[in-house]
Amino acid sequence: MTQQSAILEARGLSKTFQTPTRPIQVLDEANVLLAYGESLSIRGESGAGKTTLLYLLSVLEKPDSGELYWGGESVLDKSPNWRARKRATFMGFVFQAYYLMPELNALENVLLARRLLGKVRREDRERAADLLNRVGLSERAKQIPSKLSGGEKQRVAVARALMNQPPLILADEPTGNLDERTGEQIMDLLLNLCAEEKTSLILVTHNPDFAKRTDRGLNLHNGRFESA
């Protein structure tokens, strides 16, 4: 795979955190290469650095060393403002804890992704409503998060992640707060919607069955990747 055919490429990402007793290296020259439309699962023991990796790939946290390319474009040498603007349209996020705005209803939470880019247009509202319908929540569009179940909250979060039609979704343990049956439904939804929208996916999960459903899998161990 060439850099031009990769939606995301990371070369030699390293990250060390200082603790009161000693420095801890979480990532040791980790490499990631993801094709357009490809899904990749990442597994590893707790504390292996999976969430840290997602923060580095999205540059919500900068690595100590390494290179990172979004759609073939180098990003670590760009300004924080450039990265923030690019990130808003380049990637969507699905977190274990949902991170919905409690005072906004489901439709408004989905639209929040678009508001970060500027004025919300009529076609944006139509897309948000369509996404809620596709995740099975059209009748719950006016409900605030406290009136939604955990599975419904995560459906809203999936719709929000896709709102700006990003080419890449980063999902960090998206079923971690859900029971087994609901988790399976959310995983079906996430994988199917990414396939429909031709969106690449990086999925961090502890679940080996979910990991097997992606195109490719990696295990993170001692700061480095091993093929799953």
N, C-alpha and C positions, 0 to 999 in steps of 0.2 A: 504494500500500500504506500503510495506517495503522499507527501504532505498535502498536495493539492486535493487528494481524494479523501482526506481525513477531516471530519468535523471538529475533532479535538486531538491534539498531540501534546504530551508532556514528556520532557526528556530530563532525566536525572534530578527529579524533585527531591529535595531533602529539607527536613524540618526538625529542629531540636528545641525543646522547651527547657527553660531553667527552673529547677525546683530548689527549695531551701537546702537540700542536701547534695544534689548533683544534677548535672544536665541529663536529660533523657531524649535520645534520638528516636523520634516517632517514625519518620520516613527516611530511607537511605537510598538515594538515587533511584527513586521509583519512576518507571516509564509506563505511559498509557497511550495507546493509539486506538482511536475509535472512528469507524467509517460512517459516512452519511447513511442514516436509516438503520444503523446497527444497534443492537441492545447488548449491554455488557453488565454482568453481575460481579460484585466484589464481596467476598466473604472473608472472615477472619475472627479470631477470638476478641473478646471485649478488651478495649485498650490497644488494639493493634494499629489504630490510626486511620480507620476507614472514614470517619467523619472529618478528621483533619484533612484527609486527601480531598474530599469534596470541597472543603473551604479553600484549599490551594488551587484546585482546578477552576473554581469560580473567582479566585483572587479576592475572596472575602478576607483571606489571610494570605500574606506573601510568603513564599518559600525562602529559605536561607540561600538556596542555590538551585539552579536548573533553568530550563526554558519551557515556555508554554505558548501554544498556538491555538487560536480559535478560528476555525475555517481557513487555516493557512496563514493567519496574521499573528505576528508576535504581539503579546499583550503585556508582558511584564515591564517593558520599557515605555509603556504609555502612561499618561497621567491618570490619577484616581478618577477624575471626572469623566475622562474618555471611557475608562473601564465600566463605570457605573451606567453610562448611557448605553454602551454596547451590551452589557449584561442584561439590561431590561428587555431587549428584543432577541438576544442570542440564546438565553437559557431560562427555563422555568424550574421551580423548586417544589418538591413535595417532601414535607418533614414528618417525622413520627408524631410531633406534638401539634400538628395542624397549623398553628399560628394564624388563626382567623381573628379579625377585628371584632371584639365582642359587641360593639354598638352598631355594627352594620349587618344587614340581612344577607342571605346567601347570594342573591344577585349582586348586591353592592360589593361583597367580598370578592367575587369573581372580577368585577369591573375595576377593582382597586389596582390590579396589574396594569390596566390601560391608563388609569389616572396618573400613574407615575410618569407616563410619557407625555402628558398634556391633556387637552380637552377631550372629553368623551363624546364621540359622535353617535348618530343614530345606528350606523352599521356596527359600532362596538356593542351597543346595547343588544342588538339582534344576535351578535355572535355569543355574547354572554348567556342570553336566554337559550340559544341553541345548545351551548355546552351543558347547561344545567339540565336540559331535556335529555341529552345524550348520556349523562351520568344518572338519569332517573330521578331528578329532583325538581322537575318543572312545577310541581304542586307545592314545593317547599321553598320557592324562591324568595318569599317575603319573611321567612322565619329567621330570627337571629340565632347565632351559634348555640346559646344556652338552651334553645328549644330543639336542637338537633341531636341525634345519637352520634356516637363516635364514628360509625361507618358513614353517616351522612356528612359529618364534618370533613372527613377525608375525601369524599366525593366532591365537595365544594373545593377543597384544596387542589385536587387533580384538575378540575375545570379551570381554576385560577392559573395554574401552572401553564395551561395550554392557551390561555386567553390571547396572548400576543403572537401566537403562532411561531414560537421559538423552534429552531432546528434541533435543540437539545434539551432534555429533561434530566435533572439530577434528583434522585429519590433516595432519601436517607431513612432506612427502616420504615417505610410508609405503612406497614401493617403491624408495627411493634406494639401499638396500644389497642389492638383489636382482637376479638376472639377469633378462633380458627376459621369458622365459616365466613365471617365478615371479611377477614383478611384475604381469603381466597377470592371473594367477590371483588374486592378492591384491586387485587393483583390482576384478575381477569380484565377489569376495566382499564387499568393503567396500560397493560400490554396491548390491548385491542385498540385503544385510542391512539397510542403512539404509532401503531402500525397503520391505522387509518390516515393519520396526519403526516406519515412518513417522517416521524420525529425520532432522533437518536435518543437512547436511554442509557444512563449509568445508574444501576440499582445496587445500593448497599443493603444486604439482607443477611440474617442469620439462618434463614430457612433454605435448606438444600433443595427442596422441591421447587421453590420459586426461582432459585438460581439456575436450575436446569432448564427453565423455560426461556431464558435469554439466549441469544445467538452464541455467546461466549462467556466464559467465567474465569475469574482470577481469585486466588487466595492471597491475602496480605499477611505475611509472617515475618516478624523481626524487621519490619520496615521495608521489606522487599516483596515483589510479586512472584507467585508461583502459579503455573497453569492449574486450573481446577480439574 
